[in-house]
Amino acid sequence: MFIYSPLEQFKILPIIPVEIFGVNVSFTNSSFVSILITLLILQATYTLSNSRLLLANNFVWVMLKIDQFVESIILSQIGKIGLKFKPLLLTIFLVILFSNFIGLIPYSFTITSHPIITMGLSFSLWLGITIMGILLQKFHFINIFIPSGVPTPFIPFVFTIEVISYLTRPVSLGLRLAANMLAGHTLLNIISFFIWQMYTAAGILLPLALVSTVLLALLIVLELLIAFLQTYVFTVLVASYINDIYNHH
């Protein structure tokens, strides 16, 4: 008996099974989407860096708007000194945005719904930013855990809280993105399944199915906004972490 599961869309399935010395290195749907996203980003960066391609078409217009949007995030969170991190933050923004949007395509795969991927991304960024901060600030990097204006007797207590908060940054950053993508895409899948069942049943359920289809369309628009919002939140938080290197709170 077939049992429907809304989590099937998140399964990593082998496209080309490969096993080397007992190790599974198969080419999976996750690998395919990752390569697709890489190609899209290469195309986007090539378009933005080649003046001959900057013509009036929708793709170039969208890429230019995204480029300006990321630059505005950098200026607001870090300042002009943060513009040297623009390639990094723009790449992060595009990777997450393309991943979220591709995951909304039926029968596709959402790589940002897997904590192992989002946590890997957030932890590597956090570790790189931390190492860079230590190299730049040396011993003064410890000041990031001591907010200005804290009374001396409270410094040990506040310092402990700030250290714990700093260590949990990659966890909260990665899990927030994965949880939102998993929940939103699962909800869309469940509602779509029940609407399809109403259409197949027809009869008195047909009017309800038509109304539900309109609501589903609105929900898809909402999920598109959430996908963009989660991309924005992730990028802003990474930018704020970089800002801590230059501007202690």
NUDRENLUM-750408 format. One line per field, with one value per residue: x, y, z of N, C-alpha, C in turn; residue number from 0. Coordinates in steps of 0.1 Angstrom, whole numbers, plus 5000, padded with zeros to 4 digits. Layout:
n_X	(X/...)
n_Y	(Y/...)
n_Z	(Z/...)
ca_X	(X/...)
ca_Y	(Y/...)
ca_Z	(Z/...)
c_X	(X/...)
c_Y	(Y/...)
c_Z	(Z/...)
i	(NUM/...)
This chain:
n_X	(5008/5005/5019/5016/5040/5048/5075/5090/5100/5123/5142/5174/5183/5199/5211/5230/5243/5273/5300/5330/5355/5339/5328/5301/5297/5278/5262/5238/5204/5208/5234/5230/5213/5230/5251/5237/5229/5255/5262/5243/5251/5277/5270/5256/5275/5293/5278/5274/5300/5308/5308/5297/5276/5257/5229/5195/5177/5156/5170/5195/5187/5175/5197/5214/5198/5199/5226/5229/5212/5225/5248/5237/5230/5256/5267/5249/5252/5280/5295/5316/5340/5333/5329/5348/5341/5320/5320/5319/5295/5276/5278/5269/5243/5232/5235/5219/5194/5189/5188/5166/5145/5146/5139/5111/5101/5081/5088/5114/5145/5153/5181/5187/5170/5181/5197/5224/5237/5231/5241/5267/5275/5270/5286/5312/5314/5312/5335/5355/5352/5357/5384/5396/5389/5404/5430/5432/5425/5439/5447/5428/5404/5389/5374/5350/5332/5326/5304/5302/5299/5291/5287/5315/5313/5295/5307/5320/5297/5282/5302/5303/5278/5279/5299/5288/5266/5279/5291/5269/5261/5266/5249/5223/5221/5223/5202/5179/5175/5172/5150/5129/5127/5122/5097/5080/5080/5071/5045/5033/5034/5018/4992/4989/4987/4962/4944/4947/4935/4909/4902/4903/4883/4861/4827/4808/4830/4844/4840/4851/4877/4885/4884/4903/4926/4930/4937/4960/4977/4981/4995/5018/5029/5034/5053/5073/5081/5089/5111/5128/5130/5143/5167/5176/5178/5197/5220/5222/5227/5252/5267/5265/5280/5305/5308/5313/5340/5352/5339/5333/5308)
n_Y	(4988/5022/5049/5082/5107/5139/5146/5134/5149/5159/5140/5126/5114/5089/5096/5088/5060/5054/5037/5036/5018/5008/5032/5054/5074/5086/5103/5126/5139/5161/5168/5175/5198/5215/5218/5231/5255/5265/5270/5289/5310/5315/5324/5347/5363/5366/5380/5404/5413/5418/5443/5445/5429/5441/5449/5459/5437/5413/5395/5407/5430/5421/5410/5432/5447/5430/5430/5458/5457/5440/5455/5477/5465/5458/5484/5495/5477/5473/5494/5515/5502/5476/5469/5454/5429/5423/5405/5380/5382/5387/5363/5345/5354/5349/5321/5311/5323/5313/5286/5284/5293/5274/5252/5255/5247/5222/5188/5192/5198/5209/5222/5238/5230/5211/5206/5198/5210/5237/5242/5235/5256/5279/5274/5273/5299/5314/5304/5313/5341/5344/5336/5355/5378/5374/5374/5400/5417/5406/5402/5420/5412/5400/5419/5420/5405/5420/5442/5478/5501/5484/5477/5471/5450/5433/5423/5396/5380/5390/5386/5358/5351/5364/5350/5324/5331/5339/5315/5300/5311/5300/5278/5287/5303/5285/5266/5281/5289/5263/5252/5270/5267/5240/5237/5255/5245/5219/5224/5235/5213/5195/5208/5210/5183/5176/5193/5182/5157/5165/5174/5151/5136/5151/5161/5174/5184/5198/5227/5236/5228/5245/5270/5265/5263/5289/5299/5284/5295/5320/5313/5303/5326/5339/5321/5325/5351/5346/5329/5347/5365/5350/5346/5372/5377/5359/5369/5395/5389/5376/5397/5414/5400/5401/5428/5430/5426/5450/5470/5472/5463)
n_Z	(5000/4991/5008/5014/5018/5029/5032/5013/4992/5002/5003/4996/4967/4946/4914/4896/4905/4923/4937/4954/4966/4986/4995/4992/4966/4950/4923/4931/4934/4950/4943/4916/4918/4932/4913/4893/4906/4909/4882/4875/4892/4882/4857/4864/4877/4856/4838/4852/4854/4828/4807/4781/4781/4795/4789/4782/4795/4813/4830/4834/4846/4870/4882/4885/4903/4925/4931/4938/4960/4978/4982/4996/5019/5030/5033/5052/5074/5078/5067/5045/5046/5045/5019/5006/5012/4995/4972/4986/5002/4982/4968/4987/4991/4965/4963/4984/4977/4951/4957/4975/4958/4936/4950/4952/4929/4915/4921/4924/4943/4975/4987/5008/5028/5043/5073/5075/5053/5055/5081/5077/5059/5075/5097/5086/5076/5100/5114/5097/5099/5126/5128/5112/5126/5150/5139/5130/5153/5173/5207/5215/5205/5223/5234/5221/5235/5257/5263/5258/5286/5306/5340/5362/5382/5369/5347/5345/5344/5322/5302/5301/5291/5266/5254/5252/5236/5213/5205/5198/5175/5148/5149/5153/5131/5109/5114/5115/5088/5076/5089/5083/5055/5053/5067/5053/5026/5031/5040/5017/5000/5014/5013/4985/4979/4991/4978/4952/4956/4961/4936/4921/4934/4927/4921/4949/4960/4942/4939/4963/4959/4938/4951/4970/4954/4946/4971/4975/4955/4965/4988/4977/4967/4991/5001/4983/4991/5017/5011/4999/5021/5041/5028/5029/5057/5065/5051/5061/5088/5086/5076/5098/5117/5105/5108/5136/5138/5131/5144/5177/5200)
ca_X	(5000/5013/5017/5021/5048/5052/5089/5097/5107/5136/5151/5185/5182/5210/5208/5241/5250/5287/5306/5344/5361/5329/5323/5291/5300/5268/5257/5225/5196/5214/5245/5225/5209/5242/5258/5228/5231/5268/5262/5235/5259/5287/5264/5252/5287/5299/5270/5277/5314/5311/5300/5291/5263/5248/5218/5182/5169/5151/5180/5205/5180/5174/5211/5218/5191/5204/5239/5227/5206/5235/5257/5231/5232/5269/5269/5242/5257/5294/5301/5323/5351/5328/5327/5357/5334/5309/5319/5315/5281/5268/5277/5261/5230/5227/5234/5207/5182/5186/5185/5152/5136/5146/5131/5097/5097/5076/5096/5128/5151/5157/5193/5187/5161/5189/5206/5238/5242/5230/5250/5281/5277/5270/5298/5324/5315/5315/5348/5364/5351/5363/5398/5399/5388/5416/5442/5432/5424/5448/5441/5416/5392/5381/5365/5337/5324/5324/5297/5306/5290/5287/5294/5326/5309/5287/5315/5321/5284/5279/5312/5299/5266/5283/5307/5278/5258/5288/5293/5257/5257/5264/5238/5210/5221/5220/5190/5168/5172/5167/5137/5119/5125/5115/5083/5072/5079/5062/5031/5029/5033/5006/4980/4988/4982/4948/4937/4946/4926/4896/4899/4900/4870/4851/4814/4806/4843/4851/4840/4861/4890/4888/4887/4916/4936/4933/4945/4974/4985/4985/5004/5030/5035/5039/5065/5084/5085/5097/5124/5136/5133/5153/5180/5180/5181/5210/5230/5223/5234/5267/5273/5267/5291/5317/5309/5319/5355/5357/5332/5329/5295)
ca_Y	(5000/5034/5058/5095/5114/5152/5147/5127/5159/5163/5128/5126/5102/5088/5097/5079/5053/5052/5033/5035/5012/5007/5045/5058/5087/5087/5116/5126/5151/5173/5172/5181/5211/5222/5222/5240/5267/5270/5275/5301/5321/5319/5332/5360/5371/5369/5391/5416/5418/5420/5455/5443/5421/5449/5454/5460/5425/5411/5388/5416/5440/5415/5408/5445/5451/5422/5436/5470/5454/5435/5466/5485/5457/5460/5498/5497/5469/5474/5506/5514/5492/5462/5467/5444/5416/5422/5392/5369/5383/5385/5349/5339/5358/5342/5307/5308/5327/5303/5273/5285/5294/5262/5242/5257/5240/5208/5176/5196/5195/5221/5219/5247/5225/5201/5213/5195/5219/5251/5243/5236/5269/5289/5272/5277/5314/5318/5301/5322/5354/5344/5336/5368/5388/5372/5379/5415/5423/5400/5401/5429/5405/5396/5430/5417/5398/5429/5454/5491/5506/5474/5479/5462/5438/5424/5419/5382/5374/5394/5380/5344/5351/5368/5339/5314/5336/5339/5301/5294/5318/5292/5268/5294/5308/5274/5259/5290/5288/5250/5250/5278/5261/5227/5239/5261/5236/5208/5229/5236/5199/5189/5214/5206/5169/5175/5199/5172/5147/5171/5175/5137/5132/5159/5162/5185/5189/5206/5242/5238/5226/5257/5280/5261/5265/5303/5301/5278/5304/5331/5307/5302/5339/5341/5313/5332/5362/5340/5324/5359/5371/5342/5349/5385/5376/5352/5378/5405/5384/5374/5410/5419/5393/5408/5442/5429/5426/5463/5479/5464/5469)
ca_Z	(5000/4990/5019/5010/5028/5024/5033/5002/4984/5008/5002/4987/4958/4937/4900/4890/4917/4922/4949/4953/4978/4997/4999/4983/4961/4939/4919/4936/4931/4957/4935/4904/4921/4935/4900/4886/4912/4906/4869/4876/4898/4873/4846/4870/4879/4843/4832/4860/4852/4814/4803/4768/4783/4803/4780/4788/4796/4826/4838/4838/4855/4883/4888/4890/4915/4936/4934/4946/4973/4987/4986/5006/5032/5034/5038/5065/5085/5081/5063/5033/5048/5042/5004/5001/5014/4986/4965/4995/5006/4970/4965/4997/4988/4953/4966/4992/4970/4940/4964/4980/4947/4929/4958/4950/4916/4917/4919/4925/4956/4983/4994/5020/5038/5050/5082/5073/5043/5061/5092/5071/5054/5086/5106/5079/5076/5114/5117/5089/5104/5139/5126/5106/5137/5159/5133/5129/5165/5183/5221/5216/5200/5235/5237/5215/5245/5268/5257/5265/5295/5315/5353/5364/5389/5360/5335/5343/5341/5308/5294/5299/5283/5253/5248/5248/5224/5201/5201/5192/5162/5136/5150/5151/5117/5100/5117/5112/5074/5072/5095/5076/5042/5055/5072/5043/5015/5035/5040/5003/4995/5020/5008/4971/4978/4995/4967/4941/4960/4960/4922/4917/4939/4919/4928/4957/4965/4931/4942/4974/4953/4931/4961/4976/4944/4947/4983/4973/4947/4975/4997/4969/4967/5004/5003/4976/4999/5028/5006/4998/5034/5047/5022/5034/5071/5065/5046/5071/5100/5083/5075/5112/5123/5100/5114/5149/5137/5130/5154/5189/5206)
c_X	(5009/5009/5024/5029/5052/5067/5097/5105/5120/5146/5162/5185/5193/5205/5218/5247/5264/5292/5321/5350/5351/5323/5313/5293/5290/5265/5242/5217/5202/5226/5241/5221/5221/5250/5250/5229/5244/5269/5254/5243/5270/5282/5260/5265/5294/5291/5273/5291/5317/5302/5292/5277/5253/5237/5205/5175/5166/5162/5190/5199/5179/5187/5216/5211/5196/5217/5238/5221/5216/5245/5250/5231/5245/5271/5261/5247/5271/5300/5309/5335/5347/5326/5336/5351/5322/5308/5314/5300/5272/5267/5268/5246/5224/5226/5221/5194/5179/5182/5170/5142/5135/5138/5116/5092/5092/5086/5111/5133/5156/5169/5193/5177/5169/5199/5221/5245/5242/5239/5264/5284/5279/5283/5311/5325/5318/5329/5358/5364/5358/5379/5403/5399/5400/5428/5443/5432/5433/5441/5429/5403/5383/5371/5351/5327/5321/5317/5301/5295/5285/5294/5304/5321/5301/5295/5316/5308/5281/5289/5308/5288/5270/5291/5297/5270/5266/5290/5281/5253/5256/5253/5225/5209/5217/5206/5178/5165/5166/5153/5126/5117/5118/5100/5075/5070/5070/5048/5026/5026/5020/4993/4978/4982/4967/4939/4936/4936/4911/4892/4896/4887/4858/4838/4813/4819/4850/4851/4850/4875/4894/4891/4901/4928/4940/4942/4959/4982/4990/4996/5018/5037/5041/5052/5076/5090/5093/5110/5133/5140/5143/5167/5185/5185/5195/5222/5233/5231/5249/5274/5275/5278/5305/5319/5315/5334/5360/5351/5326/5317/5298)
c_Y	(5012/5044/5071/5101/5128/5155/5140/5137/5163/5151/5130/5113/5101/5088/5087/5072/5050/5048/5030/5030/5011/5021/5050/5072/5090/5101/5117/5138/5163/5178/5179/5195/5220/5227/5232/5254/5274/5276/5288/5313/5325/5327/5346/5369/5375/5380/5404/5422/5421/5432/5453/5435/5429/5456/5453/5447/5422/5405/5398/5426/5434/5414/5421/5450/5443/5427/5449/5467/5449/5446/5475/5478/5459/5474/5501/5489/5470/5488/5504/5504/5478/5459/5456/5430/5414/5410/5381/5370/5382/5371/5341/5341/5350/5327/5303/5311/5317/5290/5273/5285/5281/5251/5244/5251/5226/5198/5180/5192/5207/5218/5227/5241/5214/5208/5210/5205/5233/5253/5243/5249/5279/5287/5276/5292/5319/5315/5310/5336/5355/5344/5349/5379/5386/5377/5394/5422/5418/5398/5409/5423/5401/5407/5429/5411/5407/5442/5467/5495/5496/5476/5468/5449/5428/5419/5404/5375/5377/5387/5365/5343/5354/5357/5328/5318/5336/5324/5295/5301/5309/5282/5275/5299/5297/5268/5268/5289/5274/5248/5258/5272/5248/5228/5245/5252/5224/5212/5230/5222/5193/5194/5211/5192/5168/5182/5189/5161/5152/5171/5161/5132/5139/5161/5175/5192/5198/5221/5245/5237/5239/5269/5278/5264/5280/5306/5295/5288/5316/5326/5306/5315/5343/5333/5319/5343/5357/5335/5336/5365/5363/5344/5363/5384/5369/5361/5389/5401/5381/5387/5416/5412/5398/5421/5441/5430/5440/5473/5471/5471/5472)
c_Z	(5000/5001/5015/5021/5023/5025/5022/4993/4989/5008/4992/4980/4948/4922/4892/4902/4914/4936/4947/4966/4989/5001/4988/4979/4949/4936/4922/4931/4938/4949/4923/4907/4925/4923/4893/4892/4909/4892/4868/4881/4889/4862/4852/4871/4866/4837/4839/4857/4837/4809/4790/4770/4791/4795/4788/4787/4810/4835/4843/4848/4869/4890/4893/4902/4927/4941/4942/4959/4983/4991/4996/5019/5038/5040/5051/5076/5088/5078/5050/5034/5044/5027/4999/5003/5004/4978/4973/4998/4994/4966/4974/4994/4976/4956/4973/4984/4959/4946/4968/4968/4939/4937/4957/4937/4919/4913/4919/4939/4962/4991/5008/5031/5046/5060/5080/5063/5049/5073/5087/5066/5065/5095/5099/5078/5090/5118/5110/5095/5118/5137/5121/5117/5147/5152/5132/5143/5176/5197/5222/5211/5211/5239/5231/5225/5257/5263/5265/5275/5306/5329/5355/5371/5380/5348/5334/5339/5326/5299/5291/5290/5268/5246/5243/5236/5212/5196/5194/5179/5150/5137/5147/5136/5107/5102/5114/5097/5071/5077/5087/5062/5043/5058/5060/5031/5018/5035/5026/4997/5001/5014/4993/4970/4981/4984/4955/4944/4959/4945/4917/4922/4932/4928/4936/4962/4954/4934/4953/4968/4945/4940/4967/4967/4945/4960/4982/4965/4956/4984/4990/4969/4980/5006/4995/4984/5011/5023/5004/5012/5041/5041/5027/5048/5072/5061/5056/5084/5098/5082/5089/5119/5118/5106/5128/5149/5137/5140/5166/5194/5220)
i	(0/1/2/3/4/5/6/7/8/9/10/11/12/13/14/15/16/17/18/19/20/21/22/23/24/25/26/27/28/29/30/31/32/33/34/35/36/37/38/39/40/41/42/43/44/45/46/47/48/49/50/51/52/53/54/55/56/57/58/59/60/61/62/63/64/65/66/67/68/69/70/71/72/73/74/75/76/77/78/79/80/81/82/83/84/85/86/87/88/89/90/91/92/93/94/95/96/97/98/99/100/101/102/103/104/105/106/107/108/109/110/111/112/113/114/115/116/117/118/119/120/121/122/123/124/125/126/127/128/129/130/131/132/133/134/135/136/137/138/139/140/141/142/143/144/145/146/147/148/149/150/151/152/153/154/155/156/157/158/159/160/161/162/163/164/165/166/167/168/169/170/171/172/173/174/175/176/177/178/179/180/181/182/183/184/185/186/187/188/189/190/191/192/193/194/195/196/197/198/199/200/201/202/203/204/205/206/207/208/209/210/211/212/213/214/215/216/217/218/219/220/221/222/223/224/225/226/227/228/229/230/231/232/233/234/235/236/237/238/239/240/241/242/243/244/245/246/247/248)
